[in-house]
Amino acid sequence: MNINSLGITRRKLLKMAAAGTALTLAGRPSFSFGKEEYDLAVISGEPAAATKKVLETLGGISRFVKKGQRVILKPNMSFSRTPDFSATTHPAVVATVAQACVEAGASQVLVLDHTLQRAELCLERTGIREACKNIAGVHVLAIQERKFFREVKIPQGIVLERVEVMKEILDSQVLINLPVAKSHSATGVSMGMKGLMGVIWDRESFHSKYNINQAIADLGTVVKPQLTILDATRALASGGPGGPGTVMKPNLVIAGVDPVAVDSYGVSIVPWYGQNFKGRQVEHLLMAHQRGLGKIDIDQLKIFKEKV
């Protein structure tokens, strides 16, 4: 498929850095499995089984969620699309993580997004509310009113000085990001880092007022999930973010504590708009990496892989 037919250019998707030295995260890899240490877990299988295995590989959800804690899950449920469109996070991925949080002793689990389309339709058609309805202590909500957001300053912001973020996220003890792997007309791809635009009030300003890629990187300096689990069981390889478009089926769930690394691996799994890309070719990921928010070169990552 021709990229230009989707209203984006190769320059938008592919913009390479001409200057600057990339920074990397200091410290140890994100988790151990057996005697080995890894940066990412990549599990192949059906949504629920792969998600269960990825949590096990990371050391169990109890590594991130302690008894009595209030947990926020942030899937992509912004579009009133059924799972086969691959525009939203698979409901089985969300429900599996929610159930694990409850079993770990979470006092409450809120599944939140600031939906782009009509809230009730999004909650219904994505299947996420239905998948979670019988899990005690789990509530699936679309946050649509400004009173539920609070302004925060961005000390390290380059284009953003402040942004209004969901109060629930600012006040939570644990934030787990549950994005879906898909293309996007403004940023090339939308995964974990881009998906965090779903926690702010004024998304339009990112598109119209600021360099959207730099704004995403700025947001990443203040909204920092403890864990990112990327639903790549399906990938919307063109026509994103809402579809319809080309849906591919990598049948993968990708997880780690480094959001840039998770997204960068996600970029590598399918051709986007018919072309293969690397994380460095996605502008907001490169900017985030250069600011020390995560690793971007997947050939330098230690990755645990398994099929279930």
C-alpha positions as CSV (number, residue, x, y, z in Angstrom):
1,M,0.0,0.0,0.0
2,N,1.2,3.5,-0.8
3,I,2.0,5.5,2.3
4,N,0.9,8.7,0.7
5,S,-2.6,7.2,0.2
6,L,-3.0,7.2,3.9
7,G,-2.2,10.9,4.2
8,I,1.3,10.5,5.6
9,T,4.7,10.8,4.1
10,R,7.8,8.7,4.4
11,R,9.4,11.7,6.1
12,K,6.7,11.6,8.8
13,L,7.2,8.0,9.5
14,L,10.8,7.6,8.8
15,K,12.5,10.8,10.1
16,M,16.0,9.8,11.1
17,A,18.1,11.7,13.6
18,A,21.0,13.6,12.0
19,A,22.6,14.7,15.2
20,G,22.8,14.0,18.9
21,T,24.2,11.1,20.9
22,A,21.7,8.6,22.0
23,L,21.3,8.0,25.7
24,T,20.5,4.7,27.3
25,L,18.9,3.7,30.5
26,A,21.3,3.0,33.3
27,G,20.9,0.0,35.5
28,R,20.1,-3.7,35.2
29,P,17.8,-5.5,32.7
30,S,14.2,-5.4,33.7
31,F,13.7,-9.0,35.0
32,S,15.2,-12.4,35.6
33,F,13.9,-15.7,34.5
34,G,15.8,-18.7,35.8
35,K,19.4,-17.7,36.0
36,E,19.2,-15.3,33.1
37,E,18.3,-11.6,33.0
38,Y,16.2,-10.1,30.2
39,D,15.0,-6.7,29.0
40,L,11.8,-7.9,27.3
41,A,9.5,-10.9,27.3
42,V,8.0,-11.9,23.9
43,I,5.4,-14.6,24.1
44,S,3.6,-16.2,21.1
45,G,0.1,-17.6,21.5
46,E,-3.5,-16.8,22.0
47,P,-4.3,-13.5,23.9
48,A,-5.1,-14.9,27.3
49,A,-2.5,-17.7,27.4
50,A,0.2,-15.4,26.1
51,T,-0.6,-12.7,28.6
52,K,-0.6,-15.2,31.5
53,K,2.8,-16.5,30.3
54,V,4.3,-13.0,29.9
55,L,3.2,-12.1,33.5
56,E,4.8,-15.4,34.8
57,T,8.0,-14.6,32.9
58,L,8.2,-11.2,34.4
59,G,8.2,-12.7,37.9
60,G,4.4,-12.5,38.4
61,I,2.2,-9.5,38.7
62,S,3.0,-9.4,42.4
63,R,6.3,-7.9,41.4
64,F,4.4,-4.8,40.4
65,V,1.2,-5.0,42.4
66,K,1.2,-5.3,46.2
67,K,-1.7,-6.1,48.5
68,G,-4.0,-3.2,49.1
69,Q,-2.7,-1.1,46.2
70,R,-5.0,0.8,43.8
71,V,-4.1,-0.1,40.2
72,I,-4.8,1.7,36.9
73,L,-4.8,-0.3,33.7
74,K,-4.6,1.8,30.6
75,P,-5.7,-0.1,27.5
76,N,-6.5,1.5,24.1
77,M,-10.3,1.5,23.9
78,S,-10.7,4.9,22.2
79,F,-12.6,3.6,19.2
80,S,-15.9,1.9,18.9
81,R,-14.4,-1.1,17.1
82,T,-14.6,-4.8,17.7
83,P,-11.3,-6.6,18.4
84,D,-11.0,-7.9,14.8
85,F,-10.3,-4.3,13.6
86,S,-7.1,-4.3,15.8
87,A,-7.7,-0.6,16.7
88,T,-8.1,-1.4,20.4
89,T,-6.6,-3.7,23.0
90,H,-7.8,-7.3,22.9
91,P,-10.3,-7.8,25.8
92,A,-8.7,-11.0,26.8
93,V,-5.4,-9.3,27.4
94,V,-7.0,-6.7,29.6
95,A,-9.1,-9.1,31.6
96,T,-6.2,-11.4,32.2
97,V,-4.1,-8.6,33.6
98,A,-7.0,-7.3,35.7
99,Q,-7.7,-10.8,37.1
100,A,-4.0,-11.1,38.0
101,C,-4.0,-7.8,39.8
102,V,-7.0,-8.8,41.9
103,E,-5.4,-12.1,42.8
104,A,-2.3,-10.2,43.9
105,G,-4.5,-8.3,46.4
106,A,-5.1,-5.0,44.7
107,S,-7.8,-3.1,46.6
108,Q,-9.2,-1.8,43.3
109,V,-8.5,-2.0,39.6
110,L,-9.6,0.8,37.3
111,V,-9.5,0.2,33.6
112,L,-9.4,3.7,32.1
113,D,-9.2,5.6,28.8
114,H,-10.2,9.0,27.5
115,T,-12.0,7.7,24.4
116,L,-12.1,9.5,21.1
117,Q,-15.5,8.2,20.1
118,R,-18.7,7.9,22.0
119,A,-17.8,6.4,25.4
120,E,-20.7,3.9,25.7
121,L,-20.1,2.5,22.2
122,C,-16.4,2.1,22.9
123,L,-16.9,0.3,26.1
124,E,-19.4,-2.1,24.5
125,R,-17.8,-2.8,21.1
126,T,-14.3,-3.2,22.3
127,G,-15.5,-6.1,24.5
128,I,-13.4,-4.8,27.4
129,R,-16.2,-4.0,29.7
130,E,-17.9,-7.4,29.0
131,A,-14.6,-9.3,29.6
132,C,-14.0,-7.6,33.0
133,K,-17.6,-7.5,34.3
134,N,-17.4,-10.6,36.5
135,I,-14.0,-9.8,38.0
136,A,-14.7,-8.4,41.5
137,G,-13.1,-5.0,42.2
138,V,-12.5,-4.2,38.6
139,H,-14.2,-1.2,37.0
140,V,-14.0,-0.2,33.3
141,L,-14.6,3.5,32.7
142,A,-14.2,6.1,30.0
143,I,-13.1,9.4,31.5
144,Q,-14.8,12.2,29.5
145,E,-15.1,15.3,31.7
146,R,-12.4,17.8,32.4
147,K,-13.1,17.8,36.1
148,F,-11.5,14.4,36.3
149,F,-8.1,15.8,35.1
150,R,-5.5,17.8,36.9
151,E,-2.8,20.0,35.6
152,V,0.8,19.0,36.2
153,K,4.0,20.8,35.3
154,I,6.6,19.1,33.0
155,P,10.0,20.2,34.4
156,Q,11.9,18.5,31.6
157,G,9.5,19.5,28.8
158,I,10.8,20.8,25.6
159,V,7.5,21.9,24.0
160,L,5.2,21.1,26.9
161,E,5.4,23.2,30.1
162,R,2.3,21.6,31.6
163,V,-0.5,19.1,30.8
164,E,-3.8,18.0,32.3
165,V,-3.6,14.3,33.3
166,M,-6.3,12.0,34.7
167,K,-6.4,12.5,38.4
168,E,-6.8,8.8,39.0
169,I,-3.5,8.1,37.3
170,L,-1.7,10.9,39.2
171,D,-3.1,9.5,42.5
172,S,-2.6,5.8,41.7
173,Q,0.1,3.6,43.1
174,V,0.5,1.4,40.0
175,L,0.0,2.2,36.3
176,I,0.1,-0.6,33.8
177,N,0.0,0.4,30.1
178,L,-1.9,-2.0,27.8
179,P,-1.5,-0.6,24.3
180,V,-2.3,-2.3,21.0
181,A,0.1,-2.4,18.1
182,K,-1.2,-0.3,15.2
183,S,-0.3,2.3,12.6
184,H,-1.1,6.0,13.0
185,S,-1.6,8.7,10.5
186,A,0.3,11.3,12.5
187,T,3.1,9.4,14.2
188,G,3.6,6.3,12.0
189,V,2.8,3.9,14.7
190,S,0.8,4.0,18.0
191,M,1.9,1.7,20.8
192,G,2.7,2.4,24.4
193,M,4.2,5.8,24.3
194,K,1.8,7.3,21.8
195,G,-1.1,5.5,23.6
196,L,-0.4,7.6,26.8
197,M,-2.1,10.5,25.0
198,G,-5.2,8.7,26.2
199,V,-4.6,9.9,29.7
200,I,-4.6,13.6,29.0
201,W,-7.4,16.1,28.5
202,D,-6.4,18.1,25.5
203,R,-5.0,15.7,22.8
204,E,-5.9,18.1,20.0
205,S,-3.1,20.5,21.2
206,F,-0.5,17.7,20.5
207,H,-1.7,17.7,16.9
208,S,-2.3,21.4,16.3
209,K,-0.1,23.4,18.7
210,Y,3.0,21.3,19.2
211,N,5.4,18.9,17.5
212,I,3.4,15.8,18.3
213,N,6.4,13.6,18.6
214,Q,8.2,15.9,21.0
215,A,5.1,16.3,23.0
216,I,4.8,12.5,23.4
217,A,8.4,12.4,24.6
218,D,7.7,15.3,27.0
219,L,4.6,13.4,28.4
220,G,6.8,10.4,28.9
221,T,8.9,12.3,31.4
222,V,6.0,12.6,33.8
223,V,3.7,9.7,33.1
224,K,5.7,6.6,33.7
225,P,4.0,3.2,33.8
226,Q,5.6,0.6,36.0
227,L,4.9,-2.0,33.3
228,T,4.0,-2.0,29.6
229,I,2.3,-5.0,28.0
230,L,1.9,-4.6,24.2
231,D,-1.0,-6.5,22.6
232,A,0.5,-7.5,19.3
233,T,-1.8,-10.5,19.0
234,R,-3.1,-8.5,16.0
235,A,-1.4,-5.5,14.3
236,L,-3.3,-2.8,12.3
237,A,-0.5,-2.4,9.7
238,S,-2.3,0.3,7.8
239,G,-5.4,2.5,8.2
240,G,-4.6,3.4,11.8
241,P,-5.4,4.5,14.3
242,G,-9.1,3.7,13.9
243,G,-9.2,1.4,10.8
244,P,-10.4,-0.3,8.8
245,G,-7.0,-1.3,7.4
246,T,-4.6,-4.2,6.9
247,V,-4.8,-6.4,10.0
248,M,-1.9,-8.9,10.5
249,K,-1.7,-11.5,13.2
250,P,1.7,-11.8,14.8
251,N,0.1,-13.5,17.8
252,L,2.5,-11.9,20.2
253,V,2.3,-10.3,23.7
254,I,5.4,-8.1,24.4
255,A,6.2,-6.8,27.9
256,G,8.8,-5.0,29.9
257,V,9.4,-2.1,32.2
258,D,11.2,-0.1,29.5
259,P,8.4,1.5,27.4
260,V,10.8,2.5,24.6
261,A,12.2,-1.0,24.3
262,V,8.7,-2.5,24.2
263,D,7.6,-0.1,21.4
264,S,10.8,-0.5,19.5
265,Y,10.4,-4.3,19.4
266,G,6.7,-3.8,18.4
267,V,7.8,-1.7,15.4
268,S,9.9,-4.6,14.2
269,I,7.3,-7.3,14.1
270,V,5.4,-6.5,10.9
271,P,5.7,-4.2,7.8
272,W,3.9,-0.9,8.4
273,Y,2.3,0.4,5.2
274,G,4.1,-2.4,3.4
275,Q,7.6,-1.4,4.6
276,N,9.9,-2.6,7.4
277,F,11.0,-0.1,10.0
278,K,13.1,0.1,13.1
279,G,12.4,1.9,16.3
280,R,15.0,4.6,15.5
281,Q,12.9,5.5,12.4
282,V,9.9,6.4,14.6
283,E,10.4,10.0,15.7
284,H,8.8,10.0,19.1
285,L,10.6,6.8,20.1
286,L,13.9,8.2,19.0
287,M,13.3,11.4,20.9
288,A,12.3,9.5,24.0
289,H,15.4,7.4,23.7
290,Q,17.7,10.4,23.3
291,R,16.2,11.8,26.5
292,G,17.1,8.7,28.5
293,L,13.6,7.2,28.7
294,G,14.5,3.8,27.3
295,K,16.5,1.6,25.0
296,I,15.7,1.6,21.3
297,D,18.1,-0.8,19.5
298,I,16.5,-4.3,19.8
299,D,19.7,-6.0,18.7
300,Q,21.2,-4.8,22.0
301,L,18.4,-6.1,24.1
302,K,18.2,-9.5,25.8
303,I,14.9,-10.9,25.0
304,F,13.1,-14.0,26.4
305,K,10.9,-15.7,23.8
306,E,8.5,-18.6,24.1
307,K,5.5,-20.0,22.4
308,V,2.5,-21.2,24.4
